[in-house]
Amino acid sequence: MSHTYLTTTKLAERLPYTTRHIREYLKDRVFIEGYHYVRIPGSRRLMFIWERVEETLLESSTVQVSIPLSSGGYINV
């Protein structure tokens, strides 16, 4: 299987996030090293695997949110 590798800058062009947000927030909380991105040996540069990033973002957009009601029970949003 071939993958599309993107730099942080190229990934930011495809997503509604800045490069800084990707590096400082998503890299540590959403994306997993070795699955969503790899480090270039001998460098600090990251290469993101587009197919895996896209899969994760699509999965998270289909998750339903439940809001608890004061009378008990939940409402799905």
C-alpha positions, -999 to 999 in steps of 0.1 A, spaced: 0 0 0 14 34 -9 9 64 13 9 101 6 34 118 29 29 155 37 49 181 55 32 201 83 29 230 58 12 208 31 -11 192 58 -21 227 69 -31 236 34 -55 206 33 -69 211 69 -85 242 85 -56 244 110 -23 264 111 10 247 110 16 258 146 -17 243 158 -8 210 141 26 209 156 17 220 191 -18 206 197 -28 179 172 6 162 172 4 154 209 -33 149 214 -48 136 182 -21 122 159 0 92 170 37 90 160 43 59 139 7 58 127 -3 93 117 32 107 112 69 97 112 100 116 120 127 118 94 158 101 109 184 126 120 160 155 118 131 171 137 110 172 105 77 154 106 60 137 76 22 131 80 5 101 64 -25 117 47 -46 86 44 -44 79 81 -50 115 91 -80 117 68 -94 84 82 -91 97 118 -108 130 110 -137 113 92 -142 89 122 -142 118 147 -168 137 126 -193 109 128 -192 105 166 -224 116 182 -224 138 212 -249 132 241 -260 160 263 -274 149 298 -308 162 307 -318 174 341 -347 149 342 -323 121 335 -315 106 302 -296 121 272 -303 139 240 -281 131 210 -268 160 190 
